[in-house]
Amino acid sequence: MSPLEAIKSCFRNYVNPNGRSGRAEFWWFLFFILVVDSVLGLLAVLTGDRTTLADDGWFYAYMSHNVWFNALGWVFSLAMLLPFIMVQIRRFHDQDRSGWWLLLHFIPGFGNFIVLVFMAIGGTFGPNRYGPGRYDPRAAFDPDTPLTPTR
């Protein structure tokens, strides 16, 4: 799946937890969110006014931000929250797990890391209880095995 297809798929399934999502879809969408948030944060810093927060003779701390780019970053992050949750649920479905596994995020300290590891694990081959498989690697070895459709 190309990056553009992955991003489009996440927006098409904005509020759809049903079905399955592959690793490429998840990682490209996460990369898209991180890049846009980083660009908005960088613009907020580069276009802001510098204000001295601390001056102890050795260290100067500056706060520099543009309120409009900060606000745009917050709006973008909030708008991406729901599709990001949905793609994570579909990733769990791809592994034949319930979307409730997403609650692992709430484990203090390392819950986010656990979910990130699960997002990197491949899905089940062929159909599972959440939908048809995207591909079947057995078909490469047996020419009589039909390929599962990708969509």
Disulfide bonds with the S-S distance in Angstrom:
none
